[in-house]
Amino acid sequence: MTDMSQETGDLYARTLSTMTHVLDVLRDERDPDGALTDLAHRIEAEREFVRSLMVLGTEPSRPPDWLRRVPARAA
């Protein structure tokens, strides 16, 4: 993994801030089928993954299983 430049660190810091804002909005929305809650959990997991890499001074990348298949919900 590579070390992060200041510009890259600033970009990821803004991205984390945006993710936090999106999570706040999602939590305020009605969620009768739980889909928004599932999305919020995925965003939280990725946000924490990126945050942990930033603390280590490493440029963030996608979590290893970010493309995992999620079973479709029954309608």
N, CA, C and O atoms as a GROMACS GRO file, in nm:
protein
  300
    1MET      N    1   0.084  -0.118   0.000
    1MET     CA    2   0.000   0.000   0.000
    1MET      C    3   0.088   0.124   0.000
    1MET      O    4   0.201   0.121   0.048
    2THR      N    5   0.036   0.231  -0.054
    2THR     CA    6   0.115   0.353  -0.066
    2THR      C    7   0.078   0.455   0.040
    2THR      O    8  -0.033   0.454   0.094
    3ASP      N    9   0.173   0.543   0.068
    3ASP     CA   10   0.144   0.652   0.161
    3ASP      C   11   0.056   0.754   0.092
    3ASP      O   12   0.059   0.769  -0.030
    4MET      N   13  -0.022   0.825   0.172
    4MET     CA   14  -0.117   0.921   0.121
    4MET      C   15  -0.058   1.061   0.116
    4MET      O   16   0.010   1.103   0.210
    5SER      N   17  -0.083   1.134   0.008
    5SER     CA   18  -0.045   1.275   0.000
    5SER      C   19  -0.148   1.357   0.078
    5SER      O   20  -0.257   1.309   0.109
    6GLN      N   21  -0.113   1.481   0.109
    6GLN     CA   22  -0.205   1.569   0.181
    6GLN      C   23  -0.333   1.591   0.100
    6GLN      O   24  -0.443   1.592   0.154
    7GLU      N   25  -0.316   1.609  -0.030
    7GLU     CA   26  -0.432   1.632  -0.118
    7GLU      C   27  -0.526   1.512  -0.116
    7GLU      O   28  -0.648   1.528  -0.109
    8THR      N   29  -0.470   1.392  -0.121
    8THR     CA   30  -0.550   1.269  -0.117
    8THR      C   31  -0.619   1.256   0.018
    8THR      O   32  -0.736   1.219   0.026
    9GLY      N   33  -0.546   1.286   0.125
    9GLY     CA   34  -0.604   1.282   0.260
    9GLY      C   35  -0.722   1.376   0.273
    9GLY      O   36  -0.824   1.342   0.333
   10ASP      N   37  -0.708   1.497   0.217
   10ASP     CA   38  -0.817   1.595   0.221
   10ASP      C   39  -0.938   1.544   0.143
   10ASP      O   40  -1.052   1.562   0.187
   11LEU      N   41  -0.914   1.483   0.029
   11LEU     CA   42  -1.023   1.429  -0.052
   11LEU      C   43  -1.100   1.322   0.026
   11LEU      O   44  -1.223   1.323   0.028
   12TYR      N   45  -1.027   1.231   0.089
   12TYR     CA   46  -1.094   1.126   0.165
   12TYR      C   47  -1.163   1.180   0.290
   12TYR      O   48  -1.267   1.129   0.331
   13ALA      N   49  -1.106   1.284   0.350
   13ALA     CA   50  -1.172   1.346   0.466
   13ALA      C   51  -1.306   1.406   0.423
   13ALA      O   52  -1.405   1.393   0.495
   14ARG      N   53  -1.310   1.471   0.307
   14ARG     CA   54  -1.437   1.525   0.256
   14ARG      C   55  -1.535   1.414   0.223
   14ARG      O   56  -1.655   1.426   0.248
   15THR      N   57  -1.483   1.303   0.168
   15THR     CA   58  -1.567   1.188   0.136
   15THR      C   59  -1.629   1.130   0.263
   15THR      O   60  -1.748   1.098   0.265
   16LEU      N   61  -1.549   1.116   0.368
   16LEU     CA   62  -1.601   1.066   0.496
   16LEU      C   63  -1.709   1.158   0.552
   16LEU      O   64  -1.809   1.112   0.606
   17SER      N   65  -1.687   1.288   0.538
   17SER     CA   66  -1.787   1.385   0.585
   17SER      C   67  -1.918   1.370   0.507
   17SER      O   68  -2.026   1.374   0.565
   18THR      N   69  -1.907   1.351   0.376
   18THR     CA   70  -2.026   1.331   0.293
   18THR      C   71  -2.098   1.202   0.332
   18THR      O   72  -2.220   1.200   0.340
   19MET      N   73  -2.023   1.095   0.355
   19MET     CA   74  -2.083   0.968   0.395
   19MET      C   75  -2.158   0.984   0.527
   19MET      O   76  -2.268   0.929   0.543
   20THR      N   77  -2.101   1.058   0.620
   20THR     CA   78  -2.167   1.082   0.748
   20THR      C   79  -2.296   1.159   0.728
   20THR      O   80  -2.398   1.128   0.792
   21HIS      N   81  -2.294   1.260   0.641
   21HIS     CA   82  -2.416   1.337   0.613
   21HIS      C   83  -2.524   1.247   0.551
   21HIS      O   84  -2.640   1.254   0.589
   22VAL      N   85  -2.485   1.164   0.456
   22VAL     CA   86  -2.580   1.072   0.392
   22VAL      C   87  -2.641   0.977   0.496
   22VAL      O   88  -2.761   0.951   0.494
   23LEU      N   89  -2.557   0.926   0.586
   23LEU     CA   90  -2.608   0.837   0.691
   23LEU      C   91  -2.710   0.909   0.779
   23LEU      O   92  -2.813   0.850   0.815
   24ASP      N   93  -2.684   1.034   0.814
   24ASP     CA   94  -2.780   1.110   0.895
   24ASP      C   95  -2.913   1.125   0.823
   24ASP      O   96  -3.019   1.112   0.885
   25VAL      N   97  -2.909   1.152   0.693
   25VAL     CA   98  -3.031   1.167   0.614
   25VAL      C   99  -3.106   1.034   0.605
   25VAL      O  100  -3.228   1.030   0.622
   26LEU      N  101  -3.032   0.925   0.578
   26LEU     CA  102  -3.097   0.794   0.568
   26LEU      C  103  -3.166   0.755   0.698
   26LEU      O  104  -3.274   0.697   0.696
   27ARG      N  105  -3.104   0.786   0.809
   27ARG     CA  106  -3.163   0.748   0.938
   27ARG      C  107  -3.291   0.826   0.968
   27ARG      O  108  -3.374   0.780   1.047
   28ASP      N  109  -3.308   0.941   0.906
   28ASP     CA  110  -3.428   1.022   0.927
   28ASP      C  111  -3.544   0.982   0.836
   28ASP      O  112  -3.657   1.029   0.855
   29GLU      N  113  -3.518   0.897   0.738
   29GLU     CA  114  -3.622   0.857   0.643
   29GLU      C  115  -3.700   0.737   0.695
   29GLU      O  116  -3.648   0.654   0.769
   30ARG      N  117  -3.828   0.731   0.654
   30ARG     CA  118  -3.908   0.611   0.685
   30ARG      C  119  -3.846   0.493   0.611
   30ARG      O  120  -3.797   0.508   0.499
   31ASP      N  121  -3.849   0.378   0.673
   31ASP     CA  122  -3.785   0.260   0.613
   31ASP      C  123  -3.870   0.136   0.641
   31ASP      O  124  -3.830   0.050   0.720
   32PRO      N  125  -3.988   0.127   0.577
   32PRO     CA  126  -4.079   0.016   0.608
   32PRO      C  127  -4.024  -0.123   0.574
   32PRO      O  128  -4.059  -0.220   0.641
   33ASP      N  129  -3.940  -0.134   0.472
   33ASP     CA  130  -3.891  -0.267   0.434
   33ASP      C  131  -3.746  -0.293   0.476
   33ASP      O  132  -3.694  -0.402   0.450
   34GLY      N  133  -3.681  -0.197   0.541
   34GLY     CA  134  -3.546  -0.216   0.590
   34GLY      C  135  -3.435  -0.195   0.488
   34GLY      O  136  -3.318  -0.212   0.521
   35ALA      N  137  -3.470  -0.158   0.365
   35ALA     CA  138  -3.370  -0.140   0.260
   35ALA      C  139  -3.275  -0.024   0.293
   35ALA      O  140  -3.155  -0.034   0.269
   36LEU      N  141  -3.329   0.085   0.346
   36LEU     CA  142  -3.244   0.199   0.380
   36LEU      C  143  -3.151   0.166   0.496
   36LEU      O  144  -3.037   0.213   0.501
   37THR      N  145  -3.200   0.086   0.589
   37THR     CA  146  -3.116   0.043   0.701
   37THR      C  147  -3.001  -0.043   0.650
   37THR      O  148  -2.888  -0.028   0.696
   38ASP      N  149  -3.030  -0.133   0.557
   38ASP     CA  150  -2.924  -0.216   0.498
   38ASP      C  151  -2.820  -0.130   0.428
   38ASP      O  152  -2.700  -0.151   0.443
   39LEU      N  153  -2.867  -0.032   0.351
   39LEU     CA  154  -2.776   0.060   0.282
   39LEU      C  155  -2.692   0.138   0.383
   39LEU      O  156  -2.571   0.154   0.364
   40ALA      N  157  -2.754   0.185   0.488
   40ALA     CA  158  -2.681   0.260   0.590
   40ALA      C  159  -2.573   0.174   0.654
   40ALA      O  160  -2.463   0.224   0.681
   41HIS      N  161  -2.602   0.047   0.679
   41HIS     CA  162  -2.502  -0.042   0.737
   41HIS      C  163  -2.382  -0.062   0.644
   41HIS      O  164  -2.268  -0.068   0.689
   42ARG      N  165  -2.409  -0.073   0.515
   42ARG     CA  166  -2.300  -0.089   0.418
   42ARG      C  167  -2.216   0.037   0.410
   42ARG      O  168  -2.093   0.029   0.403
   43ILE      N  169  -2.281   0.154   0.412
   43ILE     CA  170  -2.206   0.280   0.408
   43ILE      C  171  -2.122   0.295   0.535
   43ILE      O  172  -2.006   0.336   0.528
   44GLU      N  173  -2.180   0.261   0.649
   44GLU     CA  174  -2.105   0.268   0.776
   44GLU      C  175  -1.982   0.178   0.773
   44GLU      O  176  -1.874   0.218   0.818
   45ALA      N  177  -1.998   0.058   0.722
   45ALA     CA  178  -1.886  -0.037   0.718
   45ALA      C  179  -1.775   0.015   0.629
   45ALA      O  180  -1.658   0.009   0.665
   46GLU      N  181  -1.811   0.068   0.512
   46GLU     CA  182  -1.709   0.121   0.423
   46GLU      C  183  -1.644   0.245   0.482
   46GLU      O  184  -1.524   0.264   0.469
   47ARG      N  185  -1.723   0.330   0.546
   47ARG     CA  186  -1.668   0.450   0.609
   47ARG      C  187  -1.565   0.413   0.715
   47ARG      O  188  -1.459   0.475   0.722
   48GLU      N  189  -1.595   0.314   0.798
   48GLU     CA  190  -1.502   0.274   0.903
   48GLU      C  191  -1.376   0.209   0.844
   48GLU      O  192  -1.267   0.226   0.898
   49PHE      N  193  -1.392   0.135   0.734
   49PHE     CA  194  -1.277   0.075   0.667
   49PHE      C  195  -1.184   0.184   0.616
   49PHE      O  196  -1.063   0.177   0.636
   50VAL      N  197  -1.240   0.286   0.549
   50VAL     CA  198  -1.161   0.397   0.497
   50VAL      C  199  -1.096   0.473   0.612
   50VAL      O  200  -0.978   0.508   0.605
   51ARG      N  201  -1.172   0.499   0.716
   51ARG     CA  202  -1.119   0.572   0.831
   51ARG      C  203  -1.000   0.499   0.893
   51ARG      O  204  -0.901   0.562   0.928
   52SER      N  205  -1.010   0.368   0.905
   52SER     CA  206  -0.900   0.291   0.966
   52SER      C  207  -0.774   0.297   0.879
   52SER      O  208  -0.663   0.307   0.932
   53LEU      N  209  -0.789   0.290   0.747
   53LEU     CA  210  -0.673   0.301   0.659
   53LEU      C  211  -0.610   0.440   0.667
   53LEU      O  212  -0.488   0.455   0.662
   54MET      N  213  -0.694   0.543   0.678
   54MET     CA  214  -0.642   0.679   0.688
   54MET      C  215  -0.561   0.697   0.816
   54MET      O  216  -0.458   0.765   0.815
   55VAL      N  217  -0.606   0.638   0.925
   55VAL     CA  218  -0.533   0.648   1.052
   55VAL      C  219  -0.394   0.586   1.035
   55VAL      O  220  -0.297   0.633   1.094
   56LEU      N  221  -0.385   0.482   0.955
   56LEU     CA  222  -0.256   0.417   0.930
   56LEU      C  223  -0.171   0.494   0.829
   56LEU      O  224  -0.055   0.459   0.806
   57GLY      N  225  -0.228   0.599   0.768
   57GLY     CA  226  -0.154   0.677   0.670
   57GLY      C  227  -0.149   0.612   0.534
   57GLY      O  228  -0.064   0.645   0.451
   58THR      N  229  -0.239   0.519   0.510
   58THR     CA  230  -0.244   0.444   0.384
   58THR      C  231  -0.360   0.493   0.299
   58THR      O  232  -0.469   0.521   0.350
   59GLU      N  233  -0.336   0.504   0.170
   59GLU     CA  234  -0.444   0.547   0.081
   59GLU      C  235  -0.554   0.442   0.081
   59GLU      O  236  -0.527   0.324   0.057
   60PRO      N  237  -0.678   0.483   0.108
   60PRO     CA  238  -0.789   0.388   0.113
   60PRO      C  239  -0.816   0.322  -0.022
   60PRO      O  240  -0.789   0.378  -0.128
   61SER      N  241  -0.871   0.204  -0.012
   61SER     CA  242  -0.916   0.130  -0.129
   61SER      C  243  -1.050   0.068  -0.092
   61SER      O  244  -1.097   0.084   0.021
   62ARG      N  245  -1.110   0.000  -0.184
   62ARG     CA  246  -1.238  -0.066  -0.155
   62ARG      C  247  -1.216  -0.180  -0.056
   62ARG      O  248  -1.114  -0.249  -0.062
   63PRO      N  249  -1.312  -0.202   0.033
   63PRO     CA  250  -1.302  -0.319   0.121
   63PRO      C  251  -1.296  -0.446   0.037
   63PRO      O  252  -1.351  -0.449  -0.073
   64PRO      N  253  -1.230  -0.550   0.086
   64PRO     CA  254  -1.212  -0.672   0.006
   64PRO      C  255  -1.340  -0.733  -0.049
   64PRO      O  256  -1.338  -0.788  -0.159
   65ASP      N  257  -1.452  -0.726   0.023
   65ASP     CA  258  -1.574  -0.792  -0.025
   65ASP      C  259  -1.683  -0.693  -0.065
   65ASP      O  260  -1.802  -0.724  -0.053
   66TRP      N  261  -1.644  -0.574  -0.112
   66TRP     CA  262  -1.744  -0.472  -0.139
   66TRP      C  263  -1.839  -0.509  -0.252
   66TRP      O  264  -1.947  -0.451  -0.263
   67LEU      N  265  -1.802  -0.604  -0.336
   67LEU     CA  266  -1.890  -0.646  -0.446
   67LEU      C  267  -1.966  -0.775  -0.414
   67LEU      O  268  -2.022  -0.838  -0.504
   68ARG      N  269  -1.966  -0.813  -0.288
   68ARG     CA  270  -2.032  -0.939  -0.253
   68ARG      C  271  -2.177  -0.938  -0.299
   68ARG      O  272  -2.242  -0.833  -0.303
   69ARG      N  273  -2.226  -1.052  -0.331
   69ARG     CA  274  -2.366  -1.062  -0.374
   69ARG      C  275  -2.457  -1.064  -0.252
   69ARG      O  276  -2.430  -1.130  -0.152
   70VAL      N  277  -2.565  -0.988  -0.263
   70VAL     CA  278  -2.664  -0.982  -0.157
   70VAL      C  279  -2.793  -1.044  -0.212
   70VAL      O  280  -2.840  -1.003  -0.318
   71PRO      N  281  -2.850  -1.140  -0.142
   71PRO     CA  282  -2.973  -1.204  -0.191
   71PRO      C  283  -3.083  -1.100  -0.213
   71PRO      O  284  -3.099  -1.007  -0.134
   72ALA      N  285  -3.158  -1.119  -0.318
   72ALA     CA  286  -3.271  -1.029  -0.346
   72ALA      C  287  -3.379  -1.049  -0.242
   72ALA      O  288  -3.401  -1.160  -0.194
   73ARG      N  289  -3.446  -0.940  -0.207
   73ARG     CA  290  -3.555  -0.946  -0.110
   73ARG      C  291  -3.684  -0.993  -0.179
   73ARG      O  292  -3.709  -0.960  -0.295
   74ALA      N  293  -3.762  -1.069  -0.108
   74ALA     CA  294  -3.891  -1.110  -0.161
   74ALA      C  295  -3.985  -0.989  -0.160
   74ALA      O  296  -3.989  -0.914  -0.063
   75ALA      N  297  -4.057  -0.972  -0.266
   75ALA     CA  298  -4.147  -0.855  -0.276
   75ALA      C  299  -4.270  -0.870  -0.192
   75ALA      O  300  -4.354  -0.780  -0.190
   0.00000   0.00000   0.00000
